[in-house]
Each structure stands twice: as structure tokens, then as C-alpha cells.
Amino acid sequence: MDLKELIKKRPSLPPRILIYTIPGWGKSTLAASMPSPIFIDIEDGLSGLDVASFPSPTKYEEVETFIRALITQDHTYKTVVMDTLSSLEKLIFDKVCRDHQKENIEQFGYAKGYVYAMQYWNKIIAGMDELRKKGVAPVLLAHSEVRTIQDPIVDAYDKYILRLHKHPAAMITQWDDNIFFGTHKTVVTTQGEGFNQASKGIGQGERIIYTEERPAFTAKSRMNLPFEIEVPKENGWAAITETYNNKEQAA
């Protein structure tokens, strides 16, 4: 066997991106500034944004239809935005309940309903992978929640995580190349003296994303980005890519 035959340059595919944020941060606005986006607007939250979007679906089957159309038909879209995963999860639960004639996902017992739901999550991810092969970047938007982490090494601590059931959350976290956590910049100051001393968080509403894992949140990036990036309300994605380009040139 000639080892040179095994060394082949892999095709360059668009990045897989997950953006999850605190409420009201503006993740849809950020995604709208990405190259030629089209939204699968499950949450019906694009008011005021001038972007292409499918009609807001009311059933899971419609989401599959939208993804299939993007895979099989010619178009000029460069980004597909799933807005949001929390709303998609509700459609998936509804589909599972209709499949098995249950009123809600908890009626299955032994968490079987959540296991059945994974087949539909796998279909969504497979569809996104097919779109990547066509040069379309898959962008997943999600809400966050705070959960207490029971760590066997250190004391329990709070962490921002995806507001999803643990099974799809784990799969999507592993699948995505880039996970960006969005919040507002906060500075903690100390006021008072002695027993009256207290800490106070202040900020001016600056939007930032974190791109690296910390105990307080999940994040990662394969784009060689800085740990923290300030994101303006207008043309937010351009600010992120400019940061990436500047770092690449300095390397």
C-alpha cells in the first residue's frame, strides 16, 4: 500500500454553528447577518428582520419538507438557520406522541419517549450534513438555562447549558464545530465597607459571545477565535469574521 494515496486533502465544508444565549440577546439578529440566510422560523420570532424564511411550521413533518427542499432544489442560500431548537423539540415531542397515541411525552414511562425522539433529531442532523455538502452552513439557535452541576471533584456550581433534553443536547454539542454562548457584559463592583459591603453587577448592555469552554458555560470553536468577542447589534457576523481574519493574518 502506498501511504501517499491515503493522504488526501479533505473538502472544505461550511462550519456547523450553534448559538445559544440568554433571553433577549438577539441571536436571530446575529444569524440574519450571516451570508445569504434562510430561516426555518419555528419560533415565529423574526418580526422586524428582512430575511428569507419558510412559513412557521406547526408540525415536525413540515420541518423535514423544508430541509428536503433545500437539499433537492437549486437556490443561492449559503446559510440555513434553525430558530430555535427548543421550539423544534416541542414539534418532535408532538410527533412522537402522535406516532404512539400518547397525550404527552411523559406518558411513555422509563424515558422511552425521549429515546423515540432521537430518531427525529438524527434525521434533522443528517439533513443538515447534506446541506453542508451543498455548501450551505447549518446554524442552530437555542435558548439557555442555568443548571447546578454536581461535580465529584469540586463543590457544586451553576452553569449555562442548552435548554434541551440531555440526549439531543449531548449529540448536538458533539456535532457542532462551533458553539457560541451569548450574554451581556457585566462588571462586578464592591460597594460599602465592613458588614455593609456588597457586590453589584453593572453593565451597559454590550453583547458578547464566548467561544471557549469555562465552568460557567459550554462553548468551543474551530475557527481560531478569541475567547471573548463583542458583537454589535448591526452586522454582528461581520464583526466575528473580522476578528477571525485579523487573528489569522497575525498568526
C-alpha angles and dihedrals in degrees: 000000000000108000090204088069090061094054105085131153110248117231115262109247129186116266122265107231134191119187118187123171149167115276117288095012095127106246092156090053090052092049090048089062092058121103114293097328130193119193131218089207103197092154094052089225105132098103109149095013118115099214138125113262141169116237111277105269123228096190134043092239090066091058090055089049092053093050092046090052091054091049098046104033131069115251142143100237115129099183132041115198123201105205105214135356091200090059091044089053090058090053091049092050089050090051092050091049091050090048092055102029095246127145095220140359094258093062093076096072128212089047090282092139091061090049091051089050092061092072089065094044087053090053092052092050092046089053091050090052090053090052091052088057087057091053097259116134113225113222120187120196121201144170123243133226134187117244131179111242117213103211119188091210103045136021119285115279139181122254137182109240138166115286093236138102110279096249099060090034091059093045095048093045090055094043099051120086092204129033115184122190114203125203140137122274112256129188118200116216131183119230132186131014138264115346089355093059114122138169120237130190116220134177145156097229096265109167116227136173127208119215103184132065119262132166089258097056147004117252141142141164139195091190096084091244129165117262093249128028127183109225120203119216091242121059092355095165091054088057091053095047091046088056089050093048093048092051092048091052092049092051 
